[in-house]
Amino acid sequence: MQNQESGRTTHMTHDVNAETAAAATWPELLESSQAIAEYVADLSPYEISQEQIEEQYFGLRGRLTWIELSTLLLRSSDHNIPSKSRQKAVDSLPVVTMPPLLVDDSVLEDGYHRLRKLMKDGVSHHWAYVMEEGPEPTVKKASRWDSAYDMTP
């Protein structure tokens, strides 16, 4: 839904009509593995390695998609660290402003605490960044001679 005043795209997160739902604003596209890593790091209360996330999603981008929660595949419990204090903090958030989940090949990669809150509240659909192939990443092939001879590839 396009906001005419700001030109920003807004999205609902509840199972109600988009016109009547309170709306949160999220970018339509996380354009690179760096953007995906920043998104995850900004949401995480834990210390995480952005470099590791960038490597995991190298060559991918995340497209904001309205998904049915029951279609998600969940990883084993060792992928998610349940925390009562973290869950309590997430449970206090309003569903209508809850950040999108992160999904790769139908597998929930980030957002387990949010998913538990959504399911507890009876929400059947929510926004998620679904991974897709991005444009071919450019990788500069470094050479030890580049700096020695002030050369650029």
VENDASUL-V582674 format. One record per backbone hydrogen bond with DSSP energy under -1.0 kcal/mol. CO is the residue of the C=O (numbers start at 1). NH is the residue of the N-H. If there is no record, write none. Layout:
co: (CO:CO)
nh: (NH:NH)
This chain:
co: (1:3:8:11:14:17:17:24:28:30:32:33:34:35:36:37:38:39:40:49:50:51:52:53:55:57:59:61:62:63:65:67:68:69:73:76:83:84:85:86:87:90:94:95:101:102:102:103:104:106:107:110:111:112:113:114:115:116:117:118:119:124:126:127:128:129:130:132:143:145:146)
nh: (10:7:3:24:16:20:21:11:64:62:36:37:38:39:40:41:42:43:44:53:54:55:56:57:58:60:134:132:30:130:128:126:71:72:108:79:87:88:89:90:91:93:97:98:129:109:110:131:107:73:104:102:115:116:117:118:119:120:121:123:122:69:67:101:65:103:63:61:146:149:151)
